[in-house]
Amino acid sequence: MTELSLTRHAEARMRQRGYKDEDVDLVFRVGTRVADDAFLLTDKDAARAIRKRKQEIQQLERLRGSQVIVEGETLITLYHTTMRPRRRNRKSWRHS
């Protein structure tokens, strides 16, 4: 969670209202500051974060099985390690 100290009141309200530390952190990260002391997760904020995560999921699907080779701070090469199934040349058998 963001480096905040929680009052006993805040801890009690989080438990009562079903909030987790991660929920508070997410509101801080993607929400809009509406005052010096307040953040609000608007519909627009949520839609933007959802869109970003959907794009990230698509990227992860595309990169699944990728391997990156580095030496120190230098990228040497990168490639997909997953083996694609080979096509078999099957002969058709005809019955007479």
N, CA, C and O atoms as CSV, one atom per row, in Angstrom:
chain,resi,resn,atom,element,x,y,z
A,1,MET,N,N,0.846,-1.181,0.000
A,1,MET,CA,C,0.000,0.000,0.000
A,1,MET,C,C,0.885,1.235,0.000
A,1,MET,O,O,2.039,1.193,0.428
A,2,THR,N,N,0.328,2.329,-0.485
A,2,THR,CA,C,1.043,3.597,-0.449
A,2,THR,C,C,1.489,3.843,0.982
A,2,THR,O,O,0.798,3.456,1.924
A,3,GLU,N,N,2.621,4.474,1.148
A,3,GLU,CA,C,3.190,4.669,2.477
A,3,GLU,C,C,2.353,5.643,3.301
A,3,GLU,O,O,2.743,6.793,3.502
A,4,LEU,N,N,1.223,5.183,3.767
A,4,LEU,CA,C,0.351,5.979,4.628
A,4,LEU,C,C,0.196,5.279,5.959
A,4,LEU,O,O,0.177,4.050,6.027
A,5,SER,N,N,0.089,6.051,7.002
A,5,SER,CA,C,-0.268,5.482,8.295
A,5,SER,C,C,-1.785,5.487,8.362
A,5,SER,O,O,-2.436,6.432,7.916
A,6,LEU,N,N,-2.329,4.442,8.912
A,6,LEU,CA,C,-3.782,4.358,9.041
A,6,LEU,C,C,-4.185,4.669,10.480
A,6,LEU,O,O,-3.568,4.200,11.437
A,7,THR,N,N,-5.224,5.463,10.601
A,7,THR,CA,C,-5.783,5.688,11.933
A,7,THR,C,C,-6.625,4.478,12.296
A,7,THR,O,O,-6.977,3.677,11.430
A,8,ARG,N,N,-6.940,4.346,13.552
A,8,ARG,CA,C,-7.840,3.254,13.964
A,8,ARG,C,C,-9.183,3.399,13.274
A,8,ARG,O,O,-9.808,2.408,12.898
A,9,HIS,N,N,-9.626,4.645,13.110
A,9,HIS,CA,C,-10.892,4.903,12.416
A,9,HIS,C,C,-10.825,4.363,10.980
A,9,HIS,O,O,-11.741,3.676,10.528
A,10,ALA,N,N,-9.728,4.681,10.262
A,10,ALA,CA,C,-9.582,4.227,8.878
A,10,ALA,C,C,-9.537,2.703,8.805
A,10,ALA,O,O,-10.175,2.107,7.938
A,11,GLU,N,N,-8.789,2.068,9.706
A,11,GLU,CA,C,-8.721,0.602,9.732
A,11,GLU,C,C,-10.101,-0.006,9.944
A,11,GLU,O,O,-10.473,-0.971,9.275
A,12,ALA,N,N,-10.858,0.561,10.879
A,12,ALA,CA,C,-12.207,0.052,11.167
A,12,ALA,C,C,-13.116,0.219,9.956
A,12,ALA,O,O,-13.850,-0.704,9.604
A,13,ARG,N,N,-13.076,1.396,9.308
A,13,ARG,CA,C,-13.941,1.641,8.145
A,13,ARG,C,C,-13.550,0.746,6.974
A,13,ARG,O,O,-14.421,0.267,6.248
A,14,MET,N,N,-12.253,0.514,6.782
A,14,MET,CA,C,-11.832,-0.384,5.703
A,14,MET,C,C,-12.403,-1.777,5.925
A,14,MET,O,O,-12.909,-2.398,4.990
A,15,ARG,N,N,-12.325,-2.276,7.163
A,15,ARG,CA,C,-12.882,-3.604,7.464
A,15,ARG,C,C,-14.392,-3.615,7.250
A,15,ARG,O,O,-14.922,-4.526,6.613
A,16,GLN,N,N,-15.083,-2.613,7.776
A,16,GLN,CA,C,-16.542,-2.557,7.669
A,16,GLN,C,C,-17.017,-2.471,6.223
A,16,GLN,O,O,-18.048,-3.042,5.867
A,17,ARG,N,N,-16.262,-1.756,5.393
A,17,ARG,CA,C,-16.692,-1.493,4.015
A,17,ARG,C,C,-16.058,-2.427,2.998
A,17,ARG,O,O,-16.286,-2.293,1.796
A,18,GLY,N,N,-15.258,-3.375,3.483
A,18,GLY,CA,C,-14.702,-4.389,2.596
A,18,GLY,C,C,-13.542,-3.935,1.735
A,18,GLY,O,O,-13.266,-4.549,0.704
A,19,TYR,N,N,-12.859,-2.877,2.132
A,19,TYR,CA,C,-11.690,-2.412,1.385
A,19,TYR,C,C,-10.440,-3.143,1.848
A,19,TYR,O,O,-10.300,-3.488,3.022
A,20,LYS,N,N,-9.534,-3.372,0.900
A,20,LYS,CA,C,-8.236,-3.974,1.193
A,20,LYS,C,C,-7.166,-2.916,0.961
A,20,LYS,O,O,-7.420,-1.903,0.310
A,21,ASP,N,N,-5.974,-3.150,1.490
A,21,ASP,CA,C,-4.865,-2.218,1.255
A,21,ASP,C,C,-4.638,-2.003,-0.239
A,21,ASP,O,O,-4.370,-0.885,-0.677
A,22,GLU,N,N,-4.747,-3.081,-1.019
A,22,GLU,CA,C,-4.529,-3.002,-2.464
A,22,GLU,C,C,-5.561,-2.107,-3.132
A,22,GLU,O,O,-5.260,-1.452,-4.130
A,23,ASP,N,N,-6.785,-2.071,-2.588
A,23,ASP,CA,C,-7.839,-1.221,-3.154
A,23,ASP,C,C,-7.473,0.249,-2.999
A,23,ASP,O,O,-7.623,1.039,-3.931
A,24,VAL,N,N,-6.998,0.602,-1.829
A,24,VAL,CA,C,-6.602,1.987,-1.563
A,24,VAL,C,C,-5.448,2.372,-2.484
A,24,VAL,O,O,-5.439,3.463,-3.054
A,25,ASP,N,N,-4.486,1.480,-2.625
A,25,ASP,CA,C,-3.342,1.741,-3.487
A,25,ASP,C,C,-3.790,1.961,-4.928
A,25,ASP,O,O,-3.284,2.862,-5.596
A,26,LEU,N,N,-4.721,1.162,-5.413
A,26,LEU,CA,C,-5.209,1.290,-6.784
A,26,LEU,C,C,-5.908,2.631,-6.995
A,26,LEU,O,O,-5.705,3.274,-8.024
A,27,VAL,N,N,-6.715,3.054,-6.052
A,27,VAL,CA,C,-7.379,4.361,-6.171
A,27,VAL,C,C,-6.333,5.470,-6.253
A,27,VAL,O,O,-6.488,6.405,-7.039
A,28,PHE,N,N,-5.277,5.379,-5.456
A,28,PHE,CA,C,-4.199,6.365,-5.521
A,28,PHE,C,C,-3.516,6.351,-6.885
A,28,PHE,O,O,-3.225,7.409,-7.444
A,29,ARG,N,N,-3.259,5.159,-7.422
A,29,ARG,CA,C,-2.506,5.055,-8.674
A,29,ARG,C,C,-3.298,5.491,-9.894
A,29,ARG,O,O,-2.742,6.153,-10.771
A,30,VAL,N,N,-4.580,5.144,-9.980
A,30,VAL,CA,C,-5.324,5.424,-11.214
A,30,VAL,C,C,-6.421,6.463,-11.039
A,30,VAL,O,O,-7.015,6.909,-12.021
A,31,GLY,N,N,-6.691,6.846,-9.818
A,31,GLY,CA,C,-7.741,7.830,-9.568
A,31,GLY,C,C,-7.301,9.252,-9.862
A,31,GLY,O,O,-6.148,9.513,-10.202
A,32,THR,N,N,-8.250,10.160,-9.721
A,32,THR,CA,C,-8.029,11.581,-9.951
A,32,THR,C,C,-7.949,12.301,-8.614
A,32,THR,O,O,-8.780,12.083,-7.732
A,33,ARG,N,N,-6.951,13.154,-8.467
A,33,ARG,CA,C,-6.858,13.973,-7.255
A,33,ARG,C,C,-7.944,15.041,-7.365
A,33,ARG,O,O,-7.945,15.828,-8.311
A,34,VAL,N,N,-8.858,15.072,-6.413
A,34,VAL,CA,C,-9.950,16.037,-6.438
A,34,VAL,C,C,-9.759,17.145,-5.407
A,34,VAL,O,O,-10.484,18.139,-5.414
A,35,ALA,N,N,-8.795,16.973,-4.535
A,35,ALA,CA,C,-8.426,17.990,-3.545
A,35,ALA,C,C,-7.030,17.632,-3.060
A,35,ALA,O,O,-6.513,16.563,-3.386
A,36,ASP,N,N,-6.424,18.511,-2.289
A,36,ASP,CA,C,-5.094,18.221,-1.762
A,36,ASP,C,C,-5.079,16.944,-0.936
A,36,ASP,O,O,-4.051,16.274,-0.834
A,37,ASP,N,N,-6.211,16.613,-0.353
A,37,ASP,CA,C,-6.275,15.465,0.554
A,37,ASP,C,C,-7.249,14.383,0.102
A,37,ASP,O,O,-7.659,13.551,0.912
A,38,ALA,N,N,-7.628,14.379,-1.181
A,38,ALA,CA,C,-8.647,13.417,-1.612
A,38,ALA,C,C,-8.420,12.936,-3.038
A,38,ALA,O,O,-8.029,13.708,-3.914
A,39,PHE,N,N,-8.673,11.644,-3.260
A,39,PHE,CA,C,-8.603,11.018,-4.576
A,39,PHE,C,C,-9.942,10.348,-4.856
A,39,PHE,O,O,-10.585,9.822,-3.947
A,40,LEU,N,N,-10.359,10.371,-6.127
A,40,LEU,CA,C,-11.622,9.767,-6.536
A,40,LEU,C,C,-11.369,8.905,-7.758
A,40,LEU,O,O,-10.735,9.353,-8.713
A,41,LEU,N,N,-11.856,7.677,-7.739
A,41,LEU,CA,C,-11.764,6.806,-8.904
A,41,LEU,C,C,-13.039,7.009,-9.710
A,41,LEU,O,O,-14.088,6.463,-9.370
A,42,THR,N,N,-12.949,7.788,-10.769
A,42,THR,CA,C,-14.110,8.106,-11.592
A,42,THR,C,C,-14.359,6.986,-12.603
A,42,THR,O,O,-13.522,6.101,-12.783
A,43,ASP,N,N,-15.506,7.035,-13.251
A,43,ASP,CA,C,-15.804,6.076,-14.316
A,43,ASP,C,C,-14.750,6.170,-15.424
A,43,ASP,O,O,-14.312,5.157,-15.968
A,44,LYS,N,N,-14.352,7.403,-15.744
A,44,LYS,CA,C,-13.353,7.621,-16.793
A,44,LYS,C,C,-12.006,7.026,-16.384
A,44,LYS,O,O,-11.328,6.402,-17.201
A,45,ASP,N,N,-11.617,7.216,-15.120
A,45,ASP,CA,C,-10.368,6.635,-14.613
A,45,ASP,C,C,-10.407,5.115,-14.717
A,45,ASP,O,O,-9.451,4.488,-15.174
A,46,ALA,N,N,-11.521,4.533,-14.289
A,46,ALA,CA,C,-11.656,3.073,-14.312
A,46,ALA,C,C,-11.618,2.553,-15.741
A,46,ALA,O,O,-10.954,1.554,-16.015
A,47,ALA,N,N,-12.324,3.219,-16.661
A,47,ALA,CA,C,-12.346,2.787,-18.063
A,47,ALA,C,C,-10.949,2.847,-18.672
A,47,ALA,O,O,-10.552,1.944,-19.409
A,48,ARG,N,N,-10.201,3.909,-18.366
A,48,ARG,CA,C,-8.842,4.051,-18.890
A,48,ARG,C,C,-7.940,2.938,-18.358
A,48,ARG,O,O,-7.162,2.355,-19.112
A,49,ALA,N,N,-8.042,2.645,-17.065
A,49,ALA,CA,C,-7.215,1.597,-16.458
A,49,ALA,C,C,-7.591,0.222,-17.013
A,49,ALA,O,O,-6.713,-0.609,-17.248
A,50,ILE,N,N,-8.861,-0.021,-17.220
A,50,ILE,CA,C,-9.319,-1.302,-17.785
A,50,ILE,C,C,-8.790,-1.456,-19.204
A,50,ILE,O,O,-8.288,-2.520,-19.569
A,51,ARG,N,N,-8.900,-0.400,-20.007
A,51,ARG,CA,C,-8.409,-0.430,-21.390
A,51,ARG,C,C,-6.914,-0.741,-21.406
A,51,ARG,O,O,-6.453,-1.561,-22.200
A,52,LYS,N,N,-6.161,-0.082,-20.527
A,52,LYS,CA,C,-4.715,-0.297,-20.456
A,52,LYS,C,C,-4.400,-1.746,-20.086
A,52,LYS,O,O,-3.499,-2.351,-20.668
A,53,ARG,N,N,-5.125,-2.297,-19.139
A,53,ARG,CA,C,-4.876,-3.674,-18.718
A,53,ARG,C,C,-5.275,-4.673,-19.796
A,53,ARG,O,O,-4.623,-5.707,-19.943
A,54,LYS,N,N,-6.329,-4.390,-20.551
A,54,LYS,CA,C,-6.710,-5.265,-21.658
A,54,LYS,C,C,-5.605,-5.300,-22.708
A,54,LYS,O,O,-5.285,-6.358,-23.250
A,55,GLN,N,N,-5.021,-4.129,-22.993
A,55,GLN,CA,C,-3.914,-4.074,-23.943
A,55,GLN,C,C,-2.718,-4.847,-23.405
A,55,GLN,O,O,-2.025,-5.536,-24.153
A,56,GLU,N,N,-2.483,-4.726,-22.104
A,56,GLU,CA,C,-1.369,-5.443,-21.486
A,56,GLU,C,C,-1.593,-6.957,-21.548
A,56,GLU,O,O,-0.645,-7.714,-21.757
A,57,ILE,N,N,-2.835,-7.400,-21.370
A,57,ILE,CA,C,-3.164,-8.829,-21.471
A,57,ILE,C,C,-2.900,-9.322,-22.889
A,57,ILE,O,O,-2.332,-10.398,-23.076
A,58,GLN,N,N,-3.310,-8.538,-23.895
A,58,GLN,CA,C,-3.054,-8.923,-25.291
A,58,GLN,C,C,-1.554,-9.018,-25.555
A,58,GLN,O,O,-1.098,-9.928,-26.247
A,59,GLN,N,N,-0.801,-8.093,-25.013
A,59,GLN,CA,C,0.650,-8.107,-25.184
A,59,GLN,C,C,1.259,-9.342,-24.521
A,59,GLN,O,O,2.147,-9.977,-25.089
A,60,LEU,N,N,0.787,-9.680,-23.329
A,60,LEU,CA,C,1.285,-10.875,-22.641
A,60,LEU,C,C,0.973,-12.135,-23.436
A,60,LEU,O,O,1.809,-13.033,-23.529
A,61,GLU,N,N,-0.222,-12.208,-24.009
A,61,GLU,CA,C,-0.588,-13.366,-24.838
A,61,GLU,C,C,0.361,-13.477,-26.032
A,61,GLU,O,O,0.812,-14.571,-26.370
A,62,ARG,N,N,0.659,-12.349,-26.665
A,62,ARG,CA,C,1.549,-12.337,-27.833
A,62,ARG,C,C,2.972,-12.711,-27.453
A,62,ARG,O,O,3.665,-13.362,-28.235
A,63,LEU,N,N,3.418,-12.316,-26.276
A,63,LEU,CA,C,4.803,-12.531,-25.870
A,63,LEU,C,C,5.034,-13.820,-25.095
A,63,LEU,O,O,6.171,-14.142,-24.751
A,64,ARG,N,N,3.972,-14.555,-24.820
A,64,ARG,CA,C,4.109,-15.808,-24.080
A,64,ARG,C,C,5.166,-16.685,-24.733
A,64,ARG,O,O,5.111,-16.927,-25.939
A,65,GLY,N,N,6.127,-17.165,-23.951
A,65,GLY,CA,C,7.182,-18.022,-24.471
A,65,GLY,C,C,8.385,-17.260,-25.004
A,65,GLY,O,O,9.305,-17.870,-25.548
A,66,SER,N,N,8.398,-15.956,-24.862
A,66,SER,CA,C,9.540,-15.172,-25.341
A,66,SER,C,C,10.700,-15.289,-24.368
A,66,SER,O,O,10.514,-15.359,-23.154
A,67,GLN,N,N,11.894,-15.309,-24.926
A,67,GLN,CA,C,13.088,-15.328,-24.097
A,67,GLN,C,C,13.990,-14.181,-24.541
A,67,GLN,O,O,14.199,-13.965,-25.735
A,68,VAL,N,N,14.519,-13.453,-23.568
A,68,VAL,CA,C,15.413,-12.322,-23.817
A,68,VAL,C,C,16.775,-12.680,-23.234
A,68,VAL,O,O,16.877,-13.084,-22.075
A,69,ILE,N,N,17.807,-12.531,-24.038
A,69,ILE,CA,C,19.167,-12.843,-23.600
A,69,ILE,C,C,19.928,-11.522,-23.439
A,69,ILE,O,O,19.992,-10.704,-24.356
A,70,VAL,N,N,20.498,-11.342,-22.249
A,70,VAL,CA,C,21.247,-10.117,-21.967
A,70,VAL,C,C,22.639,-10.468,-21.465
A,70,VAL,O,O,22.881,-11.547,-20.925
A,71,GLU,N,N,23.527,-9.533,-21.658
A,71,GLU,CA,C,24.867,-9.637,-21.078
A,71,GLU,C,C,25.121,-8.295,-20.417
A,71,GLU,O,O,25.322,-7.284,-21.091
A,72,GLY,N,N,25.110,-8.296,-19.088
A,72,GLY,CA,C,25.222,-7.037,-18.371
A,72,GLY,C,C,24.012,-6.167,-18.673
A,72,GLY,O,O,22.875,-6.561,-18.415
A,73,GLU,N,N,24.260,-4.994,-19.217
A,73,GLU,CA,C,23.187,-4.064,-19.566
A,73,GLU,C,C,22.898,-4.060,-21.064
A,73,GLU,O,O,22.260,-3.135,-21.565
A,74,THR,N,N,23.364,-5.091,-21.792
A,74,THR,CA,C,23.219,-5.135,-23.245
A,74,THR,C,C,22.286,-6.261,-23.661
A,74,THR,O,O,22.454,-7.406,-23.241
A,75,LEU,N,N,21.305,-5.930,-24.488
A,75,LEU,CA,C,20.406,-6.927,-25.057
A,75,LEU,C,C,21.142,-7.625,-26.188
A,75,LEU,O,O,21.574,-6.979,-27.143
A,76,ILE,N,N,21.289,-8.940,-26.087
A,76,ILE,CA,C,21.998,-9.721,-27.102
A,76,ILE,C,C,21.025,-10.190,-28.184
A,76,ILE,O,O,21.250,-9.960,-29.372
A,77,THR,N,N,19.950,-10.847,-27.767
A,77,THR,CA,C,18.952,-11.327,-28.723
A,77,THR,C,C,17.660,-11.642,-27.975
A,77,THR,O,O,17.624,-11.652,-26.745
A,78,LEU,N,N,16.622,-11.893,-28.726
A,78,LEU,CA,C,15.353,-12.311,-28.154
A,78,LEU,C,C,14.610,-13.155,-29.167
A,78,LEU,O,O,14.761,-12.970,-30.375
A,79,TYR,N,N,13.806,-14.084,-28.668
A,79,TYR,CA,C,13.091,-14.994,-29.557
A,79,TYR,C,C,11.982,-15.705,-28.799
A,79,TYR,O,O,11.926,-15.696,-27.570
A,80,HIS,N,N,11.097,-16.323,-29.584
A,80,HIS,CA,C,10.033,-17.152,-29.012
A,80,HIS,C,C,10.587,-18.553,-28.790
A,80,HIS,O,O,11.153,-19.149,-29.707
A,81,THR,N,N,10.432,-19.075,-27.597
A,81,THR,CA,C,10.934,-20.412,-27.308
A,81,THR,C,C,9.904,-21.493,-27.573
A,81,THR,O,O,10.249,-22.672,-27.655
A,82,THR,N,N,8.646,-21.108,-27.708
A,82,THR,CA,C,7.612,-22.121,-27.908
A,82,THR,C,C,7.756,-22.753,-29.273
A,82,THR,O,O,7.982,-22.081,-30.280
A,83,MET,N,N,7.622,-24.037,-29.275
A,83,MET,CA,C,7.712,-24.782,-30.524
A,83,MET,C,C,6.319,-24.876,-31.128
A,83,MET,O,O,5.362,-25.277,-30.465
A,84,ARG,N,N,6.226,-24.504,-32.377
A,84,ARG,CA,C,4.950,-24.644,-33.070
A,84,ARG,C,C,4.883,-26.055,-33.649
A,84,ARG,O,O,5.889,-26.589,-34.117
A,85,PRO,N,N,3.720,-26.642,-33.613
A,85,PRO,CA,C,3.612,-27.998,-34.168
A,85,PRO,C,C,3.955,-27.995,-35.661
A,85,PRO,O,O,3.519,-27.127,-36.419
A,86,ARG,N,N,4.744,-28.985,-36.054
A,86,ARG,CA,C,5.099,-29.112,-37.466
A,86,ARG,C,C,3.940,-29.741,-38.221
A,86,ARG,O,O,3.187,-30.555,-37.687
A,87,ARG,N,N,3.821,-29.338,-39.480
A,87,ARG,CA,C,2.815,-29.969,-40.331
A,87,ARG,C,C,3.362,-31.298,-40.810
A,87,ARG,O,O,4.520,-31.401,-41.213
A,88,ARG,N,N,2.547,-32.275,-40.763
A,88,ARG,CA,C,2.957,-33.591,-41.256
A,88,ARG,C,C,2.484,-33.762,-42.679
A,88,ARG,O,O,1.376,-33.363,-43.037
A,89,ASN,N,N,3.322,-34.350,-43.470
A,89,ASN,CA,C,2.926,-34.683,-44.836
A,89,ASN,C,C,2.330,-36.079,-44.807
A,89,ASN,O,O,3.038,-37.083,-44.886
A,90,ARG,N,N,1.050,-36.114,-44.697
A,90,ARG,CA,C,0.382,-37.421,-44.672
A,90,ARG,C,C,-0.119,-37.771,-46.063
A,90,ARG,O,O,-0.679,-36.943,-46.781
A,91,LYS,N,N,0.101,-39.012,-46.409
A,91,LYS,CA,C,-0.404,-39.493,-47.678
A,91,LYS,C,C,-1.836,-39.943,-47.487
A,91,LYS,O,O,-2.170,-40.579,-46.487
A,92,SER,N,N,-2.654,-39.621,-48.419
A,92,SER,CA,C,-4.036,-40.068,-48.349
A,92,SER,C,C,-4.078,-41.526,-48.778
A,92,SER,O,O,-3.471,-41.911,-49.778
A,93,TRP,N,N,-4.777,-42.303,-48.036
A,93,TRP,CA,C,-4.959,-43.697,-48.388
A,93,TRP,C,C,-6.319,-43.835,-49.042
A,93,TRP,O,O,-7.346,-43.439,-48.490
A,94,ARG,N,N,-6.298,-44.399,-50.214
A,94,ARG,CA,C,-7.557,-44.623,-50.911
A,94,ARG,C,C,-7.884,-46.101,-50.866
A,94,ARG,O,O,-7.036,-46.966,-51.086
A,95,HIS,N,N,-9.106,-46.343,-50.582
A,95,HIS,CA,C,-9.560,-47.736,-50.583
A,95,HIS,C,C,-10.275,-47.987,-51.914
A,95,HIS,O,O,-11.107,-47.185,-52.340
A,96,SER,N,N,-9.942,-49.113,-52.570
A,96,SER,CA,C,-10.600,-49.433,-53.825
A,96,SER,C,C,-11.680,-50.442,-53.631
A,96,SER,O,O,-12.343,-50.829,-54.593
